[in-house]
């Protein structure tokens, strides 16, 4: 499966919402929305919220969180493809907070950072 590393280090490639969006599968998006409502305790999550082409796809079709993600906005403002490419990577408070909820993303970013510094 194709990797699509978002600014924050998440891999959009295997994301069930992105896959369902690409397949234009509204029933699957309904299932995902119900799953996410329960998992995140967010009753407002609906099919629109889980419709996404991926953080850096260049598309305007982004899931609810990606539209408001402070790391994505910061990466775009700093003109970097990922946080690992940013000069403030080691001192970024936004990244520290995000890592509390997505530790796998930090591992991807650390790998990218190591490759950049090699």
C-alpha positions in Angstrom: 0.0 0.0 0.0 1.2 3.5 -0.9 2.5 5.6 2.0 1.1 9.1 2.2 2.9 10.7 5.2 1.0 13.7 6.5 2.6 16.7 8.0 2.2 15.2 11.5 3.6 11.9 10.5 0.4 9.9 10.2 0.2 7.6 7.2 -2.9 8.6 5.2 -2.4 5.6 2.8 -4.1 2.9 4.9 -6.7 5.3 6.5 -10.1 3.7 6.3 -11.7 7.1 5.6 -9.4 7.9 2.7 -9.9 4.4 1.2 -13.7 4.7 1.5 -13.5 8.2 -0.1 -11.4 6.9 -3.0 -13.9 4.0 -3.5 -16.8 6.4 -3.3 -18.3 4.0 -0.8 -21.0 5.9 1.2 -22.0 2.8 3.2 -18.4 2.3 4.3 -18.2 6.0 5.2 -21.4 5.6 7.3 -19.8 2.7 9.1 -16.6 4.6 9.7 -18.5 7.7 11.0 -20.4 5.5 13.5 -17.2 3.8 14.6 -15.4 7.2 15.1 -18.4 8.7 16.9 -18.1 6.0 19.5 -14.3 5.8 19.6 -13.8 9.6 20.0 -17.0 10.3 21.9 -18.0 12.8 19.2 -21.7 12.6 18.2 -21.2 15.2 15.5 -19.1 13.0 13.3 -20.9 12.2 10.1 -20.2 11.0 6.6 -18.9 14.5 5.6 -16.4 14.4 8.6 -14.9 11.1 7.4 -14.7 12.1 3.7 -11.0 12.7 3.0 -8.5 12.4 0.1 -5.5 12.7 2.5 -3.8 15.6 4.3 -1.3 16.5 1.5 -3.3 15.2 -1.5 -3.8 18.7 -2.8 -7.5 18.1 -2.7 -10.0 20.3 -0.9 -11.6 17.1 0.4 -10.3 16.7 3.9 -11.8 15.0 6.9 -13.1 17.2 9.7 -9.9 17.0 11.8 -7.5 17.6 8.9 -9.4 20.8 8.0 -8.6 22.2 11.5 -5.3 20.4 12.3 -2.8 22.9 13.8 0.1 20.8 12.6 -1.1 20.7 9.0 -1.7 24.5 9.1 1.8 25.0 10.6 3.5 22.8 8.0 1.8 24.6 5.2 2.8 28.0 6.7 6.4 26.8 7.1 6.3 25.3 3.6 7.5 21.8 4.8 6.2 18.4 3.7 6.3 17.1 7.3 7.2 18.3 10.8 10.5 16.4 10.5 11.6 18.9 7.8 11.0 21.9 10.1 13.7 23.8 11.9 11.5 23.9 15.0 11.0 20.1 15.1 12.9 19.6 18.4 11.1 22.3 20.3 7.6 22.2 18.8 4.9 22.1 21.5 2.2 21.3 19.0 4.0 18.2 18.1 4.5 17.1 21.7 0.8 17.4 22.3 -0.1 15.5 19.1 2.3 12.7 20.0 0.3 12.0 23.2 -2.5 10.7 20.9 -0.6 9.4 17.9 2.8 7.8 19.1 3.3 6.0 15.7 3.4 9.3 14.0 6.4 10.4 16.0 8.3 7.2 15.0 7.7 8.0 11.3 8.8 11.6 11.8 11.9 10.5 13.7 12.8 8.2 10.8 12.4 10.9 8.3 14.4 13.3 10.5 17.3 10.8 10.7 17.3 10.3 7.0 17.5 14.1 6.5 20.4 14.4 8.9 22.3 11.4 7.5 
